């Protein structure tokens, strides 16, 4: 990867979103959504009224209370968000990007 490519990717990412933190909401181990922090908090607050529709094969369908303990949230900084976006633009891993950042510093 050339330094020029890294700088070009940084420019593209920096104009995409304002510099705010994000909320990562893990619904399943491989299914995470990312929202601006305030929107993530709004979504989590809306889940206070949510219920779970269980449609298991060969069992009666039921609506039960939502187990919010299975939904995990973490805060993601704007810097980490940008790293993921830059790595995707450059088609490299986050670890490769971090190595490039160390070399550039």
Short mmCIF file of the C-alpha atoms (twelve columns), coordinates in Angstrom:
data_MODEL
# 
_entry.id   MODEL 
# 
loop_
_atom_site.group_PDB 
_atom_site.id 
_atom_site.type_symbol 
_atom_site.label_atom_id 
_atom_site.label_alt_id 
_atom_site.label_comp_id 
_atom_site.label_asym_id 
_atom_site.label_seq_id 
_atom_site.Cartn_x 
_atom_site.Cartn_y 
_atom_site.Cartn_z 
_atom_site.pdbx_PDB_model_num 
ATOM 1   C CA . UNK A 1   0.000   0.000   0.000  1 
ATOM 2   C CA . UNK A 2   1.329   3.407   -0.910 1 
ATOM 3   C CA . UNK A 3   1.236   6.346   1.460  1 
ATOM 4   C CA . UNK A 4   -0.665  8.307   -1.212 1 
ATOM 5   C CA . UNK A 5   -3.483  5.707   -1.161 1 
ATOM 6   C CA . UNK A 6   -3.712  5.976   2.622  1 
ATOM 7   C CA . UNK A 7   -3.980  9.779   2.468  1 
ATOM 8   C CA . UNK A 8   -6.630  9.605   -0.253 1 
ATOM 9   C CA . UNK A 9   -8.698  7.127   1.802  1 
ATOM 10  C CA . UNK A 10  -8.389  9.370   4.869  1 
ATOM 11  C CA . UNK A 11  -9.751  12.324  2.868  1 
ATOM 12  C CA . UNK A 12  -12.757 10.304  1.686  1 
ATOM 13  C CA . UNK A 13  -13.610 9.102   5.187  1 
ATOM 14  C CA . UNK A 14  -13.133 12.444  6.920  1 
ATOM 15  C CA . UNK A 15  -15.867 14.103  4.838  1 
ATOM 16  C CA . UNK A 16  -18.395 11.317  5.340  1 
ATOM 17  C CA . UNK A 17  -19.521 11.910  8.921  1 
ATOM 18  C CA . UNK A 18  -19.171 14.459  11.695 1 
ATOM 19  C CA . UNK A 19  -16.601 13.635  14.365 1 
ATOM 20  C CA . UNK A 20  -18.728 12.037  17.025 1 
ATOM 21  C CA . UNK A 21  -18.679 8.729   18.844 1 
ATOM 22  C CA . UNK A 22  -20.718 5.758   17.719 1 
ATOM 23  C CA . UNK A 23  -22.659 3.039   19.477 1 
ATOM 24  C CA . UNK A 24  -22.043 -0.521  18.341 1 
ATOM 25  C CA . UNK A 25  -25.077 -2.710  18.995 1 
ATOM 26  C CA . UNK A 26  -24.370 -6.433  18.860 1 
ATOM 27  C CA . UNK A 27  -27.529 -8.368  18.061 1 
ATOM 28  C CA . UNK A 28  -25.735 -11.680 17.472 1 
ATOM 29  C CA . UNK A 29  -22.044 -12.575 17.577 1 
ATOM 30  C CA . UNK A 30  -21.665 -11.811 13.852 1 
ATOM 31  C CA . UNK A 31  -24.352 -9.161  13.474 1 
ATOM 32  C CA . UNK A 32  -23.462 -5.689  14.734 1 
ATOM 33  C CA . UNK A 33  -24.946 -2.374  13.752 1 
ATOM 34  C CA . UNK A 34  -23.255 0.993   14.177 1 
ATOM 35  C CA . UNK A 35  -25.154 4.196   14.766 1 
ATOM 36  C CA . UNK A 36  -24.138 7.684   15.796 1 
ATOM 37  C CA . UNK A 37  -24.132 7.575   19.590 1 
ATOM 38  C CA . UNK A 38  -27.295 9.619   20.151 1 
ATOM 39  C CA . UNK A 39  -29.223 7.534   17.596 1 
ATOM 40  C CA . UNK A 40  -27.999 4.332   19.227 1 
ATOM 41  C CA . UNK A 41  -29.244 5.539   22.610 1 
ATOM 42  C CA . UNK A 42  -32.614 6.355   21.027 1 
ATOM 43  C CA . UNK A 43  -32.827 2.854   19.557 1 
ATOM 44  C CA . UNK A 44  -31.939 1.236   22.879 1 
ATOM 45  C CA . UNK A 45  -34.592 3.342   24.625 1 
ATOM 46  C CA . UNK A 46  -37.179 2.244   22.044 1 
ATOM 47  C CA . UNK A 47  -36.339 -1.389  22.821 1 
ATOM 48  C CA . UNK A 48  -37.781 -0.863  26.315 1 
ATOM 49  C CA . UNK A 49  -41.194 -1.508  24.718 1 
ATOM 50  C CA . UNK A 50  -40.040 -4.321  22.400 1 
ATOM 51  C CA . UNK A 51  -41.110 -7.936  22.655 1 
ATOM 52  C CA . UNK A 52  -39.729 -11.090 21.074 1 
ATOM 53  C CA . UNK A 53  -41.723 -13.021 18.442 1 
ATOM 54  C CA . UNK A 54  -40.608 -16.629 18.615 1 
ATOM 55  C CA . UNK A 55  -41.508 -18.672 15.523 1 
ATOM 56  C CA . UNK A 56  -39.715 -21.935 16.146 1 
ATOM 57  C CA . UNK A 57  -40.420 -24.744 13.692 1 
ATOM 58  C CA . UNK A 58  -42.830 -27.407 15.011 1 
ATOM 59  C CA . UNK A 59  -43.644 -25.387 18.135 1 
ATOM 60  C CA . UNK A 60  -46.425 -22.952 18.927 1 
ATOM 61  C CA . UNK A 61  -45.506 -19.385 18.013 1 
ATOM 62  C CA . UNK A 62  -45.255 -17.078 21.010 1 
ATOM 63  C CA . UNK A 63  -44.652 -13.457 21.875 1 
ATOM 64  C CA . UNK A 64  -42.474 -13.184 24.950 1 
ATOM 65  C CA . UNK A 65  -40.548 -10.505 26.756 1 
ATOM 66  C CA . UNK A 66  -37.351 -9.363  25.081 1 
ATOM 67  C CA . UNK A 67  -34.199 -10.473 26.865 1 
ATOM 68  C CA . UNK A 68  -32.184 -7.266  26.566 1 
ATOM 69  C CA . UNK A 69  -29.189 -8.965  28.169 1 
ATOM 70  C CA . UNK A 70  -28.407 -10.650 24.846 1 
ATOM 71  C CA . UNK A 71  -28.057 -7.257  23.132 1 
ATOM 72  C CA . UNK A 72  -24.619 -5.848  23.883 1 
ATOM 73  C CA . UNK A 73  -23.520 -2.278  23.331 1 
ATOM 74  C CA . UNK A 74  -20.097 -0.676  23.188 1 
ATOM 75  C CA . UNK A 75  -18.931 2.800   22.329 1 
ATOM 76  C CA . UNK A 76  -16.741 3.226   19.252 1 
ATOM 77  C CA . UNK A 77  -14.642 6.357   18.914 1 
ATOM 78  C CA . UNK A 78  -14.693 8.398   15.743 1 
ATOM 79  C CA . UNK A 79  -11.030 7.457   15.233 1 
ATOM 80  C CA . UNK A 80  -11.785 3.715   15.301 1 
ATOM 81  C CA . UNK A 81  -14.800 4.242   13.032 1 
ATOM 82  C CA . UNK A 82  -12.538 6.043   10.571 1 
ATOM 83  C CA . UNK A 83  -9.971  3.240   10.727 1 
ATOM 84  C CA . UNK A 84  -12.581 0.655   9.730  1 
ATOM 85  C CA . UNK A 85  -13.731 2.835   6.836  1 
ATOM 86  C CA . UNK A 86  -10.181 3.532   5.630  1 
ATOM 87  C CA . UNK A 87  -9.218  -0.142  5.870  1 
ATOM 88  C CA . UNK A 88  -12.273 -1.066  3.789  1 
ATOM 89  C CA . UNK A 89  -11.407 1.541   1.147  1 
ATOM 90  C CA . UNK A 90  -7.853  0.215   0.950  1 
ATOM 91  C CA . UNK A 91  -9.010  -3.423  1.106  1 
ATOM 92  C CA . UNK A 92  -6.699  -4.174  4.043  1 
ATOM 93  C CA . UNK A 93  -7.233  -5.371  7.602  1 
ATOM 94  C CA . UNK A 94  -7.432  -3.095  10.621 1 
ATOM 95  C CA . UNK A 95  -4.129  -4.538  11.854 1 
ATOM 96  C CA . UNK A 96  -2.436  -3.696  8.545  1 
ATOM 97  C CA . UNK A 97  -3.793  -0.167  8.769  1 
ATOM 98  C CA . UNK A 98  -2.497  0.239   12.321 1 
ATOM 99  C CA . UNK A 99  0.958   -0.905  11.179 1 
ATOM 100 C CA . UNK A 100 0.862   1.688   8.414  1 
ATOM 101 C CA . UNK A 101 -0.148  4.364   10.920 1 
ATOM 102 C CA . UNK A 102 2.834   3.447   13.112 1 
ATOM 103 C CA . UNK A 103 5.215   3.692   10.168 1 
ATOM 104 C CA . UNK A 104 3.734   7.040   9.110  1 
ATOM 105 C CA . UNK A 105 4.120   8.554   12.581 1 
# 
